[in-house]
Amino acid sequence: MLAVVGVAYSWIHEGLPAAITVCIMGTMLFTSVLLHEIGHASMAKAFNISTRSITLYPFGGIALIEREPDSGSQEFFVALAGPAVNFIIACIAMPITLLEHQVAPWLLWMNILMGIFNLIPAYPMDGGRILRSWLSGRMGKTKATKLSLNVSLVFAFTFLGIGIIFRWLGLTLVGIFLLYAVNQEKKRHVKSA
């Protein structure tokens, strides 16, 4: 729905070529997010963990794997696989930018930013899972999860605060999403404890 609104808005205000460009950029964003999640699912499959579903949202996606990885090292590689896919896409896009097509630089920078953003150590984002995998080897999974969730709250409130102060809707929504996700993860871990 958001994509249709974006294309329609561009067509009305800037003409058909702009609408086509917005459509191409939206397709590239959607494809990059999907490939990111397929990266997680593929790495999980390498550890004999099936993926139940891949769900895409306007601000990202989730590969729902059937169970937690068996070890911190497995969790590390499953979490890292998504951002790694974004960096690979960016490397592929880099020579295309020499053709001076306006969407190639966008594809390059979008994937670099997506990869970096996902490495922020806010659980349940990829960086938070990487942090938890590292902490698990030092303090056990239960304590590592609690600490990771507390670190995530700091990031959530920071994003929310900066988003509100500077009126950045995207960052505000990320902060709200993180608060919701941390709350859901806390409930899930309380039930499983």
Buried (B, 14 or more C-beta within 10 A) or exposed (E): EEBEEBBEEBBEEEEEEBBEBBBBBBEBBBEBBBBBBBBBBBBBEEBEBEBEEBEEEEEBBBBBBEEBBEBBBBBBBBBBBBBBBBBBBBEEBBEBBEEEEEBBBBBBEBBBEBBEBBBBBBBBBBBBBBBBBBBBEEEEBEEBBBBBBEBBBEBBEBBBEBBEEEEBEEBBBBBBBBBEBBEEBBEEBEEEE
